Amino acid sequence: MARVIAIASQKGGVGKTTTAVNLAGYMALAGQSCLLVDLDPQANATSGIGIDSPPSSFLPGLLDGSIHWSEVSEQSAVPGLRCLPSTVNLEVPVTTAEARGGGADRLRQQWLDAPSSLLDVVILDCPPSLGPLTDLALHIADSVLVPVQCEYFAMEGLAQVLELVRRAEATHHRKIALEGLVLTLFSPEVDLCHEVAEEVRRYFPEDTLETPILRDPTLAEAASHGQPICHYQPRSAGAWSYLNLTKEVLEHEWTETGTWA
């Protein structure tokens, strides 16, 4: 049964798409059959993995059941990693009602029913907002990974994301785990980064992941070349950051009580 992880933050520029692309890349390298789902109309995860955007969104068809995800997902350059691409479009392809309706359950069930040889993990890259597309992701996900940039006001907005998770839990009557808070754009030489990291860990001691994502321009270079960092520059600081983050995520074990062990 596939595990579905949403990567969500209402703030832009926090490393959300970078985390989605590179976590998916390392998941595949670890032997997981991985699907990266680009839910952002900017389609940055799609281009960041070297795949062209389709002329129109597949989401309406996926939600009404007329399209199966395996028909429209594309193989990336990383073995074991497929992408369900987004189209570059200013319009949101689904409404809030559609995001919370039966279509969300139908799409989730497609992934849960997929054989493990075809699909082990689904990574959902959400747009930088708390609108219908993020709502859809949270209604489908088993867990949520929240990037937190190491800057002033880093805690701003976390409450909104967690409240959206609680609402999705109430709607679907199932537990949605907090996969964790991942500290991003971390510069070890900058005191502020350490102060923010300490504050986040003080307020969320059980939920803050150990691995910070180091600020590394190579990550942006990799995205511009349409490659995850594991292919573009596997010996870079950014690559080591995402390798270690992936190890942490893979060590999480979902329990029947609705918590991570």
BELFEN-V926568 format. One record per pair of residues at least 24 apart in sequence whose C-alpha atoms are under 10 Angstrom apart, sorted by the first residue. I is the first residue (numbers start at 1). J is the second residue. If there is no record, write none. Layout:
i->[I	I]
j->[J	J]
//
This chain:
i->[1	1	1	1	1	1	1	1	1	1	2	2	2	2	2	2	2	2	2	2	2	2	2	2	2	2	2	2	2	3	3	3	3	3	3	3	3	3	3	3	3	4	4	4	4	4	4	4	4	4	4	4	4	4	4	4	4	4	5	5	5	5	5	5	5	5	5	5	5	5	5	5	5	5	5	5	5	6	6	6	6	6	6	6	6	6	6	6	6	6	6	6	6	6	6	6	6	7	7	7	7	7	7	7	7	7	7	7	7	7	7	7	7	7	8	8	8	8	8	8	8	8	8	8	8	8	8	8	8	8	9	9	9	9	9	9	9	9	9	9	9	9	9	9	9	9	9	10	10	10	10	10	10	10	10	10	10	10	10	10	10	11	11	11	11	11	11	11	11	11	11	11	12	12	12	12	13	13	13	13	13	13	14	14	14	14	14	14	14	14	14	14	14	15	15	15	15	15	15	15	15	15	15	15	16	16	16	16	16	16	16	16	16	16	16	16	17	17	17	17	17	17	17	17	17	17	17	17	18	18	18	18	18	18	18	18	18	18	18	18	18	19	19	19	19	19	19	19	19	19	19	19	19	19	19	20	20	20	20	20	20	20	20	20	21	21	21	21	21	21	21	21	21	21	21	21	21	21	22	22	22	22	22	22	22	22	22	22	22	22	22	22	22	22	22	23	23	23	23	23	23	23	23	23	23	23	24	24	24	24	24	24	24	24	24	24	24	24	24	25	25	25	25	25	25	25	25	25	25	25	25	25	25	25	25	26	26	26	26	26	26	26	26	26	26	26	26	26	27	27	27	27	27	27	27	27	27	27	27	27	28	28	28	28	28	28	28	29	29	29	29	29	29	30	30	30	30	30	31	31	31	31	32	32	32	32	32	32	32	32	32	32	32	33	33	33	33	33	33	33	33	33	33	33	34	34	34	34	34	34	34	34	34	34	34	35	35	35	35	35	35	35	35	35	35	35	35	35	35	35	35	35	35	35	36	36	36	36	36	36	36	36	36	36	36	36	36	37	37	37	37	37	37	37	37	37	37	37	37	37	38	38	38	38	38	38	38	38	38	38	39	39	39	39	39	39	39	39	39	39	39	39	39	39	40	40	40	40	40	40	40	40	40	40	40	40	40	40	40	41	41	41	41	41	41	41	41	41	41	41	41	42	42	42	42	42	42	42	43	43	43	43	43	43	43	44	44	44	44	44	44	44	44	44	45	45	45	45	45	45	45	45	45	45	46	46	46	46	46	46	46	46	46	46	46	47	47	47	47	47	47	47	48	48	48	48	48	48	48	48	48	49	49	49	49	49	49	49	49	49	49	49	49	49	49	49	49	50	50	50	50	50	50	50	50	50	50	51	51	51	51	51	51	51	51	51	51	52	52	52	52	52	53	53	53	53	53	53	54	54	54	54	54	55	55	55	55	56	56	56	56	56	57	57	57	57	57	57	57	57	58	58	58	58	58	59	59	59	59	59	59	59	59	59	59	60	60	60	60	60	61	62	62	62	62	62	63	63	63	63	63	63	63	63	63	63	63	64	64	64	64	64	64	65	65	65	65	67	68	68	68	69	69	69	70	70	70	70	70	76	76	76	77	77	77	77	78	78	78	78	80	80	80	80	81	81	81	82	82	83	83	84	92	92	92	93	93	94	94	94	94	95	95	95	95	95	96	96	96	96	96	96	97	97	97	98	98	98	98	99	99	99	99	99	99	99	99	99	99	100	100	100	100	100	100	100	100	100	100	100	101	101	101	101	103	103	104	104	104	104	104	104	104	105	105	105	105	106	107	108	108	108	108	108	109	111	129	130	130	130	130	134	134	135	135	135	135	135	136	137	137	138	138	138	138	138	138	138	139	139	139	139	139	139	139	139	139	139	140	140	140	141	141	141	141	141	142	142	142	142	142	142	142	142	142	143	143	143	143	143	143	143	143	143	144	144	144	144	144	144	145	145	145	145	145	145	145	145	145	145	146	146	146	146	146	146	146	146	147	147	147	147	147	147	147	147	148	148	148	148	148	148	148	148	148	148	148	148	149	149	149	149	149	149	149	149	149	149	149	150	150	150	150	150	150	150	150	150	150	150	150	150	150	150	150	150	151	151	151	151	151	151	151	151	151	151	152	152	152	152	153	154	154	154	154	154	155	155	155	155	174	175	175	175	175	176	176	177	177	177	177	178	178	178	178	179	179	179	179	179	179	179	179	179	180	180	180	180	180	180	180	180	180	181	181	181	181	181	181	181	181	182	182	182	182	182	182	182	182	183	183	183	183	183	183	183	184	184	184	184	184	184	185	185	185	185	185	185	186	186	186	186	186	187	187	187	187	187	188	188	188	207	209	209	209	210	210	210	211	211	211	211	211	211	211	211	211	212	212	212	212	212	213	213	213	213	213	213	213	213	213	214	214	214	214	214	215	216]
j->[109	111	112	113	114	115	116	119	120	121	32	33	34	35	108	109	110	111	112	113	114	115	116	118	119	120	121	122	142	34	111	112	119	120	121	122	123	141	142	143	254	34	35	108	111	112	120	121	122	123	124	137	138	140	141	142	143	144	36	121	122	123	124	125	137	138	140	141	142	143	144	145	176	177	178	179	249	37	122	123	124	125	126	134	136	137	138	139	140	141	142	143	144	145	146	178	179	123	124	125	126	127	134	137	138	141	143	144	145	146	147	179	180	181	124	125	126	127	128	129	130	134	135	137	138	144	145	146	147	161	125	126	127	128	129	130	134	144	145	146	147	148	157	158	160	161	162	126	127	128	129	130	131	134	146	147	156	157	158	160	161	127	128	129	130	147	148	149	154	156	157	158	127	128	129	149	128	147	148	149	184	185	128	146	147	148	149	150	151	154	183	184	185	146	147	148	149	182	183	184	185	213	215	219	45	125	126	127	128	145	146	147	148	149	182	184	43	44	45	46	48	124	125	126	127	128	147	223	44	45	48	125	147	184	219	220	222	223	228	229	242	45	123	125	145	146	147	182	184	213	219	228	242	245	246	45	48	123	124	125	126	145	147	228	45	46	48	49	83	123	124	125	223	226	227	228	229	242	48	49	219	222	223	227	228	229	230	231	238	239	241	242	243	245	246	123	228	229	230	242	243	244	245	246	247	249	49	78	80	81	82	83	121	122	123	124	228	242	246	49	76	77	78	79	80	81	82	227	228	229	230	231	242	243	246	78	81	228	229	230	231	239	242	243	244	245	246	247	80	81	120	121	122	123	242	243	246	247	249	250	78	79	80	81	82	120	121	78	79	80	81	230	243	80	243	246	247	250	79	80	81	120	79	80	81	116	117	118	119	120	121	122	250	79	80	81	82	116	117	118	119	120	121	122	79	80	81	82	83	118	119	120	121	122	123	69	70	73	74	75	76	80	81	82	83	84	111	118	119	120	121	122	123	124	73	74	76	81	82	83	84	85	121	122	123	124	125	69	73	82	83	84	85	86	122	123	124	125	126	137	83	84	85	86	87	123	124	125	126	127	84	85	86	87	92	93	124	125	126	127	133	134	136	137	85	86	87	88	89	90	92	124	125	126	127	128	129	133	134	85	86	87	88	89	90	91	92	93	126	127	133	86	87	88	89	90	127	128	85	86	87	88	89	125	127	85	86	87	88	125	127	223	224	226	83	84	85	86	124	125	126	223	226	228	74	76	83	84	85	86	87	88	125	223	226	85	86	223	224	225	226	227	220	221	222	223	224	225	226	227	228	75	76	77	78	81	82	83	85	222	223	224	225	226	227	228	229	75	76	77	83	223	224	225	226	227	228	75	76	77	82	83	84	85	86	226	227	85	86	87	88	226	84	85	86	87	88	89	84	85	86	87	88	86	87	88	89	86	87	88	89	93	85	86	87	88	89	92	93	94	84	85	86	87	93	84	85	86	87	92	93	94	103	107	133	93	94	95	98	103	103	103	104	106	107	110	94	98	99	101	102	103	104	105	106	107	108	98	102	103	104	106	107	103	106	107	110	107	107	110	111	107	110	111	110	111	114	118	119	226	227	228	226	227	228	231	227	228	230	231	117	118	119	120	119	121	122	119	122	122	123	124	131	132	133	132	133	131	132	133	136	131	132	133	135	136	131	132	133	134	135	136	132	135	136	132	133	135	136	131	132	133	134	135	136	137	138	139	140	132	133	135	136	137	138	139	140	168	171	172	136	139	171	172	136	140	135	136	137	138	139	140	141	136	139	140	172	140	140	137	139	140	141	142	140	140	161	157	160	161	164	161	164	161	164	165	167	168	168	165	168	164	165	166	167	168	169	176	164	165	167	168	169	170	171	172	174	176	168	172	176	165	168	175	176	177	169	174	175	176	177	178	179	254	258	175	176	177	178	179	180	254	259	260	176	177	178	179	180	181	177	178	179	180	181	182	207	208	209	249	178	179	180	181	182	183	184	208	180	181	182	183	184	185	212	213	181	182	183	184	185	186	196	197	200	208	212	213	181	182	183	184	185	186	193	196	197	212	213	182	183	184	185	186	187	190	192	193	194	195	196	197	200	212	213	215	183	184	185	186	192	193	194	195	196	197	192	193	195	196	196	183	196	197	199	200	196	199	200	203	258	256	257	258	259	258	259	254	258	259	260	207	208	259	260	207	208	209	248	249	252	254	259	260	204	206	207	208	209	210	248	249	260	205	206	207	208	209	210	211	212	207	208	209	210	211	212	213	245	208	209	210	211	212	213	214	211	212	213	214	215	241	212	213	214	215	216	238	212	213	214	215	216	212	213	214	215	216	212	214	215	260	245	248	249	244	245	248	240	241	242	243	244	245	246	247	248	238	241	242	244	245	237	238	239	240	241	242	243	244	245	238	239	240	241	242	241	241]
//
